[in-house]
Amino acid sequence: MKKTSFIEDLRSYSAQELDQRLVDAKKELFNLRFQNATNQLENTARIREVRRNIARIETVITQKANA
């Protein structure tokens, strides 16, 4: 998914949906880190992608709070 369409999708969500997406992304990041530590993770670039998605979600949450 392109990052611009991902951000546009995030902006259309409500605050509760954004919070849920954030929780889900953090769980996914935890699982990816766990897999990486046990040498089961094949695509290590996914960790970076999820971290950046978390930052994008937090940015949209902050923008909505300030608006």
Phi and psi in degrees as a GROMACS rama.xvg file:
@    title "Ramachandran Plot"
@    xaxis  label "Phi"
@    yaxis  label "Psi"
@TYPE xy
-69.6434  148.618  LYS-2
-67.7658  -31.5211  LYS-3
-67.6609  -40.8813  THR-4
-70.0752  -32.3368  SER-5
-63.8519  -43.5483  PHE-6
-67.8465  -40.4047  ILE-7
-62.3093  -39.8242  GLU-8
-63.1678  -42.2003  ASP-9
-61.9497  -39.3072  LEU-10
-67.0258  -22.1437  ARG-11
-83.8466  -11.8892  SER-12
-81.2372  155.429  TYR-13
-79.186  172.443  SER-14
-62.5378  -40.0576  ALA-15
-66.3215  -40.1745  GLN-16
-65.7465  -38.2953  GLU-17
-64.6964  -41.4212  LEU-18
-61.0062  -40.9938  ASP-19
-66.8733  -40.7687  GLN-20
-61.8936  -38.5274  ARG-21
-65.0025  -44.2192  LEU-22
-61.4641  -44.8213  VAL-23
-62.5728  -41.9009  ASP-24
-65.5145  -38.9974  ALA-25
-67.7803  -36.4504  LYS-26
-64.6805  -42.4932  LYS-27
-62.5614  -41.9889  GLU-28
-61.6311  -42.8072  LEU-29
-59.4062  -46.3045  PHE-30
-63.5469  -39.504  ASN-31
-64.8838  -41.8846  LEU-32
-64.996  -38.1513  ARG-33
-64.7097  -44.4811  PHE-34
-62.969  -38.2216  GLN-35
-65.5621  -39.6674  ASN-36
-67.0107  -29.9712  ALA-37
-98.1382  13.1139  THR-38
58.531  34.9512  ASN-39
-105.471  -8.1278  GLN-40
-86.4378  124.576  LEU-41
-89.3377  -40.7601  GLU-42
-106.318  91.1234  ASN-43
-72.1199  -17.7005  THR-44
-67.33  -19.9845  ALA-45
-64.1587  -31.6137  ARG-46
-60.5714  -47.1645  ILE-47
-62.3636  -42.6728  ARG-48
-62.3646  -43.6082  GLU-49
-67.891  -40.1649  VAL-50
-59.7248  -41.6962  ARG-51
-70.1471  -35.4726  ARG-52
-64.754  -38.2214  ASN-53
-60.9274  -44.2708  ILE-54
-63.0693  -39.1442  ALA-55
-64.4185  -43.1211  ARG-56
-63.1241  -45.3799  ILE-57
-63.0692  -35.7704  GLU-58
-64.2982  -44.5439  THR-59
-65.2693  -39.11  VAL-60
-60.0934  -45.3816  ILE-61
-64.1001  -41.6548  THR-62
-61.6878  -41.7264  GLN-63
-67.3014  -35.6781  LYS-64
-67.8786  -35.7046  ALA-65
-81.0414  -16.6328  ASN-66
